[in-house]
Structure formats: C-alpha cells, structure tokens
Amino acid sequence: QQMSIPPLSPTGYDDITQEVLEAELMVVIRHNGATIADLRTIFDSSFAALGRAMSAGQFIAVGPAYAVYYGDPQGEFDLEVGFPAMGAPTNAIDSPAGRIHTSALPAGPAAVLSHVGNYEGMGASWQKLLSGAGAEPRGVWIEAYVSDPSTTAPENMRTDLILPLKP
C-alpha cells in the first residue's frame, strides 16, 4: 500500500498499520544535539519562525506539522521540525530559531499508530508501536501533529506516530 504523507489517514490509525512512506518534501528547522528537556523551547521558537516564513510567502505548507527525531529519543538526538511543503525556498532562510531549509521524510516501510490525547501520554503509545511494529526500527521517529493544539481540546488531539522500519 503506497501512502503519501501527506495526506495521512483522515480517520487515524487505531491499530498499528504497515505503510510505505514517500520521501515527501519538507521545510524544516534542524536542531542538533537536542534532548527531551529542550523540546518545548525548540517547538515554540521553530513553529513561530516557520509561521512567519509561511506568512511571508516563502513556502506553502501542505499538511500538518511534523517532528522527525534522529537517534535516541531518550538521550541526545537531532530533530527536524517543520511542514510538508510546496514552493519550498531555494535558499536557506535565517531565523531566530535556526536556518529554515528543505529536507525530506525518510522513504520506505513504516509502522503507524495514532495517539489521541495530550502529549504527556505519548510515551505509552510509542511503546505500543515499538513492541508491535513487527520489524526493526531504523533509528528515526516521526510525529505528525494532525490536530492544531490551539483549536483542539487536549483530550481530542491526534498525533500520528510513524516508525520507519528496516526493510
């Protein structure tokens, strides 16, 4: 089953689902050597900077916000925060949060599970996905923030957890 991200399943993933990711064009800010303690600051500053770039017409988002973690999410990791996009900038854009540039989602097989609820409960959903993925993870962890936290009650927020797998 070929799946373009975006769009994600309109109804979400109640059960672990095997999908094939395409290398979707992304516009991101990359943060190297981050930890969980840094996330709130990274997200707040990055999404503010990306929002300003979108408002200025520097790129067009075509899907929900994403975070792509490279490495050990419990330790130190690299993190790309951004959006799938059209009209990506041809040159990197400097912002207070870091350089805005193009990237791509990692293509290939993945296991997907939706987490519904506030962000604090996502650890349990990640554990469920990891234990039921059926193949070895590639060391990349993707969160798609399907719901807008500014307009969705915390208990109804949907985040799709995407675990790229080794073929």
Backbone hydrogen bonds in HBPLUS format (Angstrom, degrees):
<---DONOR---> <-ACCEPTOR-->    atom                        ^
c    i                          cat <-CA-CA->   ^        H-A-AA   ^      H-
h    n   atom  resd res      DA  || num        DHA   H-A  angle D-A-AA Bond
n    s   type  num  typ     dist DA aas  dist angle  dist       angle   num
A0003-MET N   A0020-VAL O   3.31 MM  17  5.78 148.9  2.41 154.5 155.3     1
A0012-GLY N   A0009-SER O   3.24 MM   3  5.19 148.9  2.34 100.1 109.0     2
A0114-SER N   A0013-TYR O   2.91 MM 101  4.84 169.1  1.92 137.7 136.6     3
A0017-THR N   A0112-VAL O   2.95 MM  95  5.20 159.8  1.99 146.1 152.8     4
A0112-VAL N   A0017-THR O   2.84 MM  95  5.20 153.4  1.91 145.0 154.0     5
A0019-GLU N   A0110-ALA O   2.83 MM  91  5.33 168.5  1.85 158.8 161.5     6
A0110-ALA N   A0019-GLU O   2.89 MM  91  5.33 149.1  1.99 153.9 150.7     7
A0021-LEU N   A0108-GLY O   2.74 MM  87  5.07 164.6  1.76 149.0 143.5     8
A0108-GLY N   A0021-LEU O   2.98 MM  87  5.07 161.4  2.01 131.8 131.6     9
A0024-GLU N   A0022-GLU O   2.77 MM   2  5.49 132.1  1.99 110.2  94.7    10
A0105-LEU N   A0024-GLU O   2.98 MM  81  5.27 151.6  2.06 140.3 148.1    11
A0085-ALA N   A0025-LEU O   3.13 MM  60  6.00 154.1  2.20 133.6 138.9    12
A0026-MET N   A0103-SER O   2.91 MM  77  4.98 165.0  1.93 133.0 129.3    13
A0103-SER N   A0026-MET O   2.86 MM  77  4.98 146.6  1.98 138.0 139.9    14
A0027-VAL N   A0083-PHE O   2.87 MM  56  5.53 157.8  1.92 158.8 164.8    15
A0083-PHE N   A0027-VAL O   3.02 MM  56  5.53 150.9  2.11 149.3 153.2    16
A0028-VAL N   A0101-HIS O   2.80 MM  73  5.58 165.9  1.82 171.2 169.6    17
A0101-HIS N   A0028-VAL O   2.92 MM  73  5.58 161.3  1.96 158.0 163.0    18
A0029-ILE N   A0081-VAL O   2.90 MM  52  5.46 145.4  2.02 145.2 154.9    19
A0081-VAL N   A0029-ILE O   3.06 MM  52  5.46 164.6  2.09 146.0 148.8    20
A0031-HIS N   A0079-LEU O   2.72 MM  48  5.13 159.3  1.76 155.7 163.0    21
A0079-LEU N   A0031-HIS O   2.82 MM  48  5.13 156.4  1.87 146.7 154.9    22
A0034-ALA N   A0077-PHE O   2.69 MM  43  5.29 147.0  1.79 173.5 163.7    23
A0077-PHE N   A0034-ALA O   2.91 MM  43  5.29 157.9  1.96 144.4 151.7    24
A0038-ASP N   A0035-THR O   2.89 MM   3  5.40 149.2  1.98 114.3 123.5    25
A0039-LEU N   A0036-ILE O   3.10 MM   3  5.37 158.4  2.15 111.3 117.8    26
A0042-ILE N   A0038-ASP O   2.98 MM   4  6.10 166.5  2.00 160.8 165.1    27
A0043-PHE N   A0039-LEU O   2.77 MM   4  5.90 174.9  1.77 165.7 166.4    28
A0044-ASP N   A0040-ARG O   2.91 MM   4  6.03 171.4  1.92 153.3 156.2    29
A0045-SER N   A0041-THR O   3.01 MM   4  6.06 172.7  2.01 152.1 154.5    30
A0046-SER N   A0042-ILE O   2.85 MM   4  5.77 160.9  1.89 150.6 157.2    31
A0047-PHE N   A0043-PHE O   2.90 MM   4  5.82 169.4  1.91 151.3 155.0    32
A0048-ALA N   A0044-ASP O   3.19 MM   4  6.17 149.6  2.28 137.7 146.0    33
A0049-ALA N   A0045-SER O   3.06 MM   4  6.23 160.2  2.10 144.5 149.8    34
A0050-LEU N   A0046-SER O   2.82 MM   4  6.04 163.7  1.84 155.9 161.0    35
A0051-GLY N   A0047-PHE O   2.91 MM   4  5.86 152.2  1.98 136.6 144.4    36
A0052-ARG N   A0048-ALA O   3.04 MM   4  6.33 152.3  2.12 145.0 151.8    37
A0053-ALA N   A0049-ALA O   3.05 MM   4  6.35 156.9  2.10 147.4 153.5    38
A0054-MET N   A0050-LEU O   2.91 MM   4  6.19 153.7  1.98 149.0 156.3    39
A0055-SER N   A0051-GLY O   2.89 MM   4  6.10 162.3  1.92 149.2 154.2    40
A0056-ALA N   A0052-ARG O   2.96 MM   4  6.15 141.0  2.12 141.9 152.4    41
A0058-GLN N   A0053-ALA O   2.90 MM   5  5.32 159.3  1.95 166.3 159.3    42
A0057-GLY N   A0054-MET O   2.87 MM   3  5.07 158.2  1.92 109.3 115.0    43
A0060-ILE N   A0086-MET O   2.99 MM  26  5.19 169.6  2.00 161.1 157.7    44
A0086-MET N   A0060-ILE O   2.79 MM  26  5.19 154.7  1.85 151.7 160.5    45
A0062-VAL N   A0084-PRO O   2.83 MM  22  5.59 163.8  1.86 136.4 139.6    46
A0145-TYR N   A0065-ALA O   2.80 MM  80  5.35 160.5  1.84 156.6 162.4    47
A0066-TYR N   A0082-GLY O   2.74 MM  16  5.40 158.3  1.78 161.8 164.8    48
A0082-GLY N   A0066-TYR O   3.05 MM  16  5.40 163.3  2.08 142.6 146.9    49
A0067-ALA N   A0143-GLU O   2.90 MM  76  5.24 144.6  2.02 147.7 156.7    50
A0143-GLU N   A0067-ALA O   2.87 MM  76  5.24 162.5  1.90 155.4 161.0    51
A0068-VAL N   A0080-GLU O   2.79 MM  12  5.09 159.2  1.84 149.9 157.1    52
A0080-GLU N   A0068-VAL O   2.89 MM  12  5.09 158.4  1.94 141.9 149.1    53
A0069-TYR N   A0141-TRP O   2.73 MM  72  4.99 172.5  1.73 162.0 161.5    54
A0141-TRP N   A0069-TYR O   2.92 MM  72  4.99 157.2  1.97 141.5 148.0    55
A0070-TYR N   A0078-ASP O   2.78 MM   8  5.08 166.2  1.80 155.2 155.8    56
A0078-ASP N   A0070-TYR O   3.01 MM   8  5.08 164.0  2.04 149.9 151.6    57
A0071-GLY N   A0139-GLY O   3.01 MM  68  5.41 173.7  2.02 158.2 160.2    58
A0075-GLY N   A0072-ASP O   3.00 MM   3  5.26 151.6  2.08 109.1 118.0    59
A0093-ILE N   A0100-ILE O   2.88 MM   7  4.93 158.7  1.92 140.9 147.7    60
A0100-ILE N   A0093-ILE O   2.72 MM   7  4.93 171.5  1.72 152.8 153.6    61
A0098-GLY N   A0095-SER O   3.05 MM   3  5.21 155.4  2.11 108.5 116.2    62
A0165-LEU N   A0109-PRO O   2.82 MM  56  5.50 172.6  1.82 138.5 140.1    63
A0111-ALA N   A0163-LEU O   2.98 MM  52  5.14 156.7  2.04 132.0 135.5    64
A0163-LEU N   A0111-ALA O   2.81 MM  52  5.14 170.6  1.82 159.9 163.0    65
A0113-LEU N   A0161-LEU O   2.98 MM  48  5.27 153.2  2.05 147.1 155.2    66
A0161-LEU N   A0113-LEU O   2.77 MM  48  5.27 170.0  1.78 157.9 157.3    67
A0115-HIS N   A0159-THR O   2.70 MM  44  5.13 166.3  1.72 153.6 158.6    68
A0159-THR N   A0115-HIS O   2.82 MM  44  5.13 162.0  1.85 153.3 159.6    69
A0117-GLY N   A0157-MET O   2.76 MM  40  5.07 157.8  1.81 147.5 154.2    70
A0121-GLY N   A0118-ASN O   3.24 MM   3  6.01 151.5  2.33 117.7 123.5    71
A0122-MET N   A0119-TYR O   3.10 MM   3  5.42 169.0  2.11 117.4 119.6    72
A0125-SER N   A0122-MET O   3.07 MM   3  5.11 115.7  2.50  97.6 113.4    73
A0126-TRP N   A0122-MET O   2.89 MM   4  6.20 157.9  1.94 158.8 165.3    74
A0127-GLN N   A0123-GLY O   2.95 MM   4  6.25 156.4  2.01 147.6 154.0    75
A0128-LYS N   A0124-ALA O   3.00 MM   4  6.27 156.5  2.05 145.9 151.8    76
A0129-LEU N   A0125-SER O   2.96 MM   4  6.21 160.1  2.00 149.3 154.5    77
A0130-LEU N   A0126-TRP O   2.82 MM   4  6.05 165.7  1.84 157.1 160.9    78
A0131-SER N   A0127-GLN O   2.93 MM   4  6.08 163.6  1.96 151.1 155.4    79
A0132-GLY N   A0128-LYS O   3.06 MM   4  6.11 138.4  2.24 141.3 151.8    80
A0133-ALA N   A0129-LEU O   2.93 MM   4  5.59 106.8  2.48 146.4 158.9    81
A0166-LYS N   A0136-GLU O   2.74 MM  30  5.58 167.4  1.75 174.3 178.6    82
A0138-ARG N   A0164-PRO O   3.01 MM  26  5.80 150.6  2.10 146.8 142.3    83
A0142-ILE N   A0162-ILE O   2.95 MM  20  4.90 157.3  2.00 157.9 158.7    84
A0162-ILE N   A0142-ILE O   2.81 MM  20  4.90 170.7  1.82 151.6 152.1    85
A0144-ALA N   A0160-ASP O   2.87 MM  16  5.01 161.8  1.91 146.3 152.3    86
A0146-VAL N   A0144-ALA O   3.07 MM   2  5.72 123.1  2.41 108.4  92.6    87
A0160-ASP N   A0144-ALA O   2.86 MM  16  5.01 151.2  1.94 148.7 150.2    88
A0146-VAL N   A0158-ARG O   3.04 MM  12  5.52 114.8  2.49 137.8 154.8    89
A0147-SER N   A0158-ARG O   3.21 MM  11  5.30 152.3  2.29 148.7 147.1    90
A0151-THR N   A0148-ASP O   2.99 MM   3  5.60 158.5  2.04 119.0 125.5    91
A0152-THR N   A0148-ASP O   2.97 MM   4  5.88 122.1  2.31 152.4 168.3    92
A0156-ASN N   A0153-ALA O   2.84 MM   3  5.41 154.6  1.91 122.1 130.6    93
A0157-MET N   A0154-PRO O   3.34 MM   3  5.34 164.3  2.36 104.3 108.9    94
